[in-house]
Amino acid sequence: MFKGIHPIKCFETILTDDFSILKDFRKKVRYKDAHTNEYEKDGDAESIVASSYNRILEHPDLIYVKKTLMYHFDVFMYNFLKVAPEISTTITTSWFARIKKGGAIHNHNHTNSWYSGLLYFDDDYTGAAPLALENPTHVFSHFDMIALNDQAQYRENAYYEVAPQPNKLFFFPSYIKHLSGVQLADKTRYSLAWNIYPKGKIGLNNSDSYLDTKWLSS
């Protein structure tokens, strides 16, 4: 029997919540497009201050959205990750991401974070570039054993792709490198992304790696 060892725990679901407020907010933020490296306004609406660029979920009008996202992460964390009940989490950075036609997002991961999340809140993602998560164990293989003409199998082994869909929520470990290929569709691809950090007492209290997160602000 084939057995996968030490699987990476991610979470994916389609929500039924109303996230229409995010469609309005996306017009007010400043963006840093991957293919231009320039901030710019999207539309004629007044731009949210630059300091809110990477903490967008702290905006008072988005409290419901933030609570909803954290509720679903709690379900994943306690039921599937089997995290101790005394540990909670907080969203640190959060931001809107967009990819215009011809744009892409380079391969990267998120440091100073435990899990990362994304929400596709738009109405239509037809032809949108998928999120591709790199298999972290792929780099440990020193042999190319797949037939040269089987590029699809190679990509399947090296990447896991998350196809954008309206109201799709996805959580993955922040250490996983990920990218989005070139956006070929005419419609701009929008998403909401955020990072999650644990709170409370982490680890065994008699170990040298034990951490009480209260120390970080003392």
Residue pairs with C-beta under 8 A, 6 or more apart in sequence:
8 136
8 172
8 173
8 176
9 80
9 81
9 173
10 133
10 170
10 171
10 172
10 173
11 72
11 73
11 76
11 80
11 169
11 170
11 171
11 172
12 162
12 168
12 169
12 170
12 171
13 72
13 168
13 169
14 165
14 166
14 167
14 168
14 169
15 68
15 72
15 119
15 167
15 168
15 169
16 167
17 68
17 167
19 65
19 119
19 121
19 167
21 61
21 62
21 65
22 62
22 65
22 96
22 119
22 121
22 192
23 121
23 122
23 123
25 48
25 56
25 59
25 61
25 62
25 96
26 42
26 96
26 98
26 190
27 42
27 43
27 45
28 45
28 46
28 47
28 48
29 42
29 47
29 48
29 52
29 53
29 56
29 95
29 96
30 39
30 40
30 41
30 47
30 48
30 50
30 53
31 39
31 40
31 42
31 96
31 98
32 38
32 39
32 53
33 40
33 98
33 99
33 100
33 103
34 99
34 103
34 104
34 105
34 106
35 100
35 102
35 103
35 104
36 103
39 50
41 47
42 98
48 56
48 59
52 58
52 59
53 95
54 93
54 94
54 95
55 93
55 94
55 95
56 62
56 94
56 95
56 96
56 192
57 65
57 66
57 69
57 91
57 94
57 194
58 66
58 94
65 192
66 91
66 94
69 91
69 117
69 119
69 169
69 194
70 89
70 91
72 169
73 89
73 115
73 117
73 171
73 196
74 88
74 89
76 171
77 83
77 89
78 85
83 198
86 200
86 201
87 198
87 199
87 200
87 201
87 202
88 198
88 199
88 200
89 114
89 115
89 196
89 197
89 198
89 199
90 196
90 197
90 199
91 194
91 195
91 196
92 112
92 113
92 194
92 195
92 196
92 197
93 113
93 194
93 195
94 192
94 193
94 194
94 195
95 192
95 193
95 194
96 190
96 191
96 192
96 193
97 105
97 118
97 190
97 191
97 192
97 193
98 188
98 189
98 190
98 191
99 105
99 129
99 180
99 183
99 188
99 189
100 183
100 188
101 183
101 184
101 185
101 186
101 187
101 188
102 182
102 183
103 182
103 183
104 129
104 179
104 180
104 181
104 182
104 183
105 179
105 180
106 179
107 134
107 177
107 178
107 179
108 177
108 178
108 179
109 174
109 175
109 176
109 177
109 178
110 116
110 174
110 175
110 195
111 174
112 195
112 197
113 174
113 195
113 196
113 197
114 173
114 174
114 195
114 196
114 197
114 198
115 171
115 172
115 173
115 174
115 195
115 196
116 171
116 172
116 173
116 174
116 193
116 194
116 195
116 196
117 169
117 170
117 171
117 172
117 193
117 194
117 195
117 196
118 131
118 169
118 170
118 191
118 192
118 193
118 194
119 167
119 168
119 169
119 170
119 191
119 192
119 193
120 164
120 165
120 166
120 167
120 168
120 190
120 191
121 166
121 167
121 190
121 191
121 192
122 166
122 189
122 190
122 191
123 166
124 166
124 187
125 163
125 164
125 165
125 166
125 189
126 185
126 187
127 184
127 185
127 187
128 163
128 164
128 183
128 185
128 187
128 189
129 164
129 180
129 181
129 182
129 183
129 184
129 185
129 189
130 161
130 162
130 163
130 164
130 180
130 181
131 161
131 162
131 164
131 170
131 178
131 179
131 180
132 159
132 160
132 161
132 162
132 178
132 179
132 180
132 181
133 159
133 160
133 161
133 162
133 172
133 176
133 177
133 178
134 158
134 159
134 176
134 177
134 178
134 179
135 157
135 158
135 159
135 160
136 175
136 176
136 177
138 157
138 158
146 153
146 154
146 157
147 153
162 168
162 170
164 189
164 191
171 196
172 178
174 195
174 196
180 189
183 189
198 213
199 213
200 212
200 213
201 210
201 211
201 212
201 213
202 210
202 211
202 212
202 213
203 209
203 210
203 211
204 210
